[in-house]
């Protein structure tokens, strides 16, 4: 009854009253009865797009991904995606700034979101009872070290959450010693805990001798250490958790291994989510200004170089579209994997109860702008978002999208990131 009343009420009053205390109360009551996703995945690929090769054709609910376009590999998942065009990063342009703002919305320590990226903010709300509050999987994200251009997740303003680029390391952290060597696993566990104890002691001592800002950052690092220690000691909780296979040993930063690393990381991420190890995970393919050369697709220039081919260079432009289609195939593979796994906490598949956000840091790759940045959301039945649609927005601030992502996970927040740019959720998703 309350949910129906809220919808009728909000439609009659208009969006301008969404911030009033009365409607917030009604919205909060309704949200408890509204299906929300249990899990969040952020899927990142770099260097923007070329819109005319990316956008679907057709109307909101009657659309297709034409042959040869970037998103064509998603045709089999059309009923499970929300394609969003026309979302802007307000007053932000270029690679590095786009990367830093993509998931934070430009938030600061004084923002409601505290300057966290949306994945870390949601993890702080729904991940407290999990073995890992969040998990970050990377595919050659650290070739250039940790910087604003290579990191997308933040546990506080300026504090990176770095992905694990090595699938073997990720497997060992998640599932124990490779090959089932429990004695070695116990020895490794004791050594890691000893190192954690030493580092924690040094950081606690240092925090007594620095200023307020440095102390805040140290506290964030200490919290990260606590989460790491929790992950080392707490067992998998869900019965029926499927076994995982140790990834093959490989040189993880070798260009030719980019596809193999990404596939291994995707499989590990889906296994960790299925087993209930975490509710929030990310898969970051490379980083902005990505130097990878898609030799497995017959390319000879880097992804970043191809992203700047203009309309006069038809061959180079076609090569960039080919690379972007390859990324779309990896996204489709992730959705396939989620559909194939049952939700061990309830009915349906893992995709039914998971929100997947495919994000980029740029809009038009040739212009270096953050206008009309492409976003694709995916999910299933256990969400109040309506999938199977192609939505066009006219320069909507992406803070609204980030707010809607929070709402989709049951996290009530008025705005995410820089509130001077926008407040409230993105209209049309629900």
Buried (B, 14 or more C-beta within 10 A) or exposed (E): EBBEEBEEBBEEEEEEEBEEEEBBEBBEBBBEEBBBBBBBBBBBBBBBBBBEBBBBEEEEEEBBBBEEBBBBBBBEBBEBBBBBBBBBBBEBBBBBBBBBBBBBBBBEEEBBBBBBBBBBBBBBBBBEEBBBBBBBBBBBBBBEEBBBBBBBBBBBBBBBBBBBBBBBEBBBBBBBBBEEEEEBBEEBBEEBBEEBEEBBEEBEEEBEEEEEEEBBBBBBBBBBBEBBBEBBEEEBBEEEBEEBEBBEEBEBEEBEBBBBBBBBBBBBBBBBBBBBBBBBBBBBBBBBBBBBBBEEEEBEBBBBBBBBBEEEEEEBBEBBBBBBBBBBBBBBBBBBBBBEBBBBBEEEBBBBBBBBBBBBBBBBBBEBBBBBBBBBBBBBEBBBBBBBBBBBBEEBBBBBBBBBBBBBBBBEBBBBBBBEBBBBBBEBBB
